Amino acid sequence: MTKPTQNRRICNPMTLSTPLLATVALMLLSSSSATFAADLVVLPPEEVPVAPDFLDWNGPYVGVHLGWGFGGDQSFRADCKCGPAYDGDAKVGLDGLLGGVQIGYNYQFSSNWLVGVEGDFSWSGVKGSGSTWMRSASDGVFNTKVDWFGTLRARFGYVADRFMVYGTGGLAYGSLETKYSYAFKGASPTRRDLLSGGVDETSWGWTAGAGAEYALNEHWSLKGEYLYINLGGGGQSMTNSNGQGFSSETDDFKFHTVRLGVNYRF
């Protein structure tokens, strides 16, 4: 007689390990989440030192400049004491390189306005020459040169943060050298310099102009400037090579300058 088959429970290994797998999965998930969260932490950037920015225009400054001087039709007249036949006049054009130094002080009394004072000195190559025909059928030549000049000026400016425009004016002074030579046509070499002479003197006058300046940072700035310079006129007494005297008269000695410069503010 066949024995009845007994019902036996067959255990699935996967069923028995489910709680264990769940626990392991949970642990792995927790570990991964912690690692991911750690990766999301953003460290603050390192602080980089910042150079001082531009503040204002107040205070003293010094600088250098380089430019060009020019002018046209400067009038010269010579009157010889040996007679009117030796008198003459000439028109002389001027131009040349110039360069020098400046020192000044700015006071910015509001966010947009500034007053100041500036003095400068320039070594000059501004010069020119002109010829004239005289009634005695001879040639005369004027040579003139500005050896050096300087100004002492007030400045009044409008400020827009780093940029400034200004007007300026004041006193001007300079060393003027004028030479005159007179040669007879067809004359012997001993008489060719019969009338020649010169004068070298310091003259005083006035100047006016305008400019603009831009601050690169707290200390350094670049500038561009135009000045009209008038060193006056009048008579000059000269002595020629044969001992006879003559006088030279000029209109106001005037020329223009344009220059670029660099300033350092303290």
Long-range contacts (C-beta under 8 A, 24 or more apart in sequence): 51-217, 52-217, 52-218, 53-217, 53-218, 54-161, 54-162, 54-215, 54-216, 54-217, 54-218, 55-218, 56-108, 57-106, 57-108, 57-114, 57-157, 57-159, 57-164, 57-215, 57-265, 58-106, 58-107, 58-108, 59-105, 59-106, 59-265, 59-266, 60-103, 60-104, 60-105, 60-265, 60-266, 61-103, 61-104, 61-105, 61-106, 61-221, 61-263, 61-264, 61-265, 61-266, 62-101, 62-102, 62-103, 62-263, 62-264, 63-101, 63-102, 63-103, 63-223, 63-261, 63-262, 63-263, 63-264, 64-99, 64-100, 64-101, 64-102, 64-261, 64-262, 65-99, 65-100, 65-101, 65-102, 65-120, 65-122, 65-223, 65-225, 65-259, 65-260, 65-261, 65-262, 66-97, 66-98, 66-99, 66-259, 66-260, 66-261, 67-97, 67-98, 67-99, 67-122, 67-225, 67-257, 67-258, 67-259, 67-260, 68-95, 68-96, 68-97, 68-98, 68-257, 68-258, 68-259, 69-94, 69-95, 69-96, 69-97, 69-98, 69-124, 69-126, 69-146, 69-255, 69-256, 69-257, 70-94, 70-95, 70-96, 70-126, 70-255, 70-256, 70-257, 71-95, 71-126, 71-128, 71-254, 71-255, 71-256, 74-128, 74-130, 74-144, 74-250, 74-251, 74-253, 74-254, 74-255, 75-250, 75-251, 76-130, 76-142, 76-144, 76-178, 76-180, 76-248, 76-249, 76-250, 77-248, 77-249, 77-250, 78-140, 78-142, 78-180, 78-182, 78-195, 78-246, 78-247, 78-248, 79-246, 79-247, 79-248, 79-249, 80-182, 80-195, 80-240, 80-244, 80-246, 81-244, 81-245, 81-246, 81-247, 82-195, 82-244, 82-246, 84-135, 85-134, 85-135, 85-136, 86-134, 86-136, 86-138, 86-182, 86-195, 86-246, 87-134, 87-135, 88-132, 88-133, 88-134, 88-140, 88-182, 89-132, 90-130, 90-131, 90-132, 90-140, 90-141, 90-142, 91-130, 92-128, 92-129, 92-130, 92-142, 92-144, 93-128, 93-130, 94-126, 94-127, 94-128, 94-144, 94-146, 94-255, 95-126, 95-127, 95-128, 96-124, 96-125, 96-126, 96-127, 96-146, 97-125, 97-126, 98-122, 98-123, 98-124, 98-125, 98-126, 98-257, 98-259, 99-123, 100-150, 102-261, 102-263, 104-155, 104-263, 106-155, 106-265, 108-159, 111-159, 112-158, 112-159, 112-160, 113-157, 113-158, 113-159, 114-155, 114-156, 114-157, 114-158, 114-159, 114-164, 114-166, 115-154, 115-155, 115-156, 115-157, 116-154, 116-155, 116-156, 116-157, 116-166, 117-152, 117-153, 117-154, 117-155, 118-151, 118-152, 118-153, 118-155, 118-168, 119-150, 119-151, 119-152, 119-153, 120-150, 120-151, 121-148, 121-149, 121-150, 122-148, 122-149, 122-150, 122-257, 123-148, 124-148, 124-149, 124-174, 126-255, 134-182, 136-184, 137-184, 137-185, 138-182, 138-183, 138-184, 138-185, 138-187, 139-182, 139-183, 139-185, 140-180, 140-181, 140-182, 140-183, 140-195, 141-180, 141-181, 141-182, 141-183, 142-178, 142-179, 142-180, 143-178, 143-179, 143-180, 143-181, 144-176, 144-177, 144-178, 144-179, 145-176, 145-177, 145-178, 146-174, 146-175, 146-176, 146-177, 146-231, 146-255, 147-174, 147-175, 147-176, 147-177, 147-200, 148-174, 148-175, 149-173, 149-174, 149-175, 149-229, 149-231, 150-174, 151-207, 151-227, 151-229, 153-207, 157-213, 162-214, 162-215, 162-216, 163-212, 163-213, 163-214, 163-215, 164-212, 164-213, 164-214, 164-215, 165-210, 165-211, 165-212, 166-210, 166-211, 166-212, 166-213, 167-208, 167-209, 167-210, 168-208, 168-209, 168-210, 168-211, 168-225, 168-227, 169-206, 169-207, 169-208, 169-209, 170-206, 170-207, 171-204, 171-205, 171-206, 171-207, 172-204, 172-205, 172-206, 172-207, 172-229, 172-230, 172-231, 173-202, 173-203, 173-204, 173-205, 173-231, 174-202, 174-203, 174-205, 174-229, 174-231, 175-200, 175-201, 175-202, 175-203, 176-200, 176-201, 176-202, 176-203, 176-231, 176-253, 178-236, 178-248, 178-250, 180-238, 180-246, 180-248, 182-240, 193-241, 194-240, 194-241, 194-242, 195-240, 195-241, 195-242, 195-244, 195-246, 196-240, 196-241, 197-238, 197-239, 197-240, 197-241, 197-246, 198-238, 199-236, 199-237, 199-238, 199-248, 201-236, 203-231, 203-232, 203-253, 204-231, 204-232, 205-229, 205-230, 205-231, 205-232, 205-252, 205-253, 206-230, 213-263, 218-265, 219-264, 219-265, 219-266, 220-262, 220-263, 220-264, 220-265, 221-262, 221-263, 221-265, 222-260, 222-261, 222-262, 222-263, 223-260, 223-261, 223-262, 223-263, 224-258, 224-259, 224-260, 224-261, 225-258, 225-259, 225-260, 225-261, 226-256, 226-257, 226-258, 227-256, 227-257, 227-259, 228-254, 228-256, 229-254, 229-255, 229-256, 229-257, 230-254
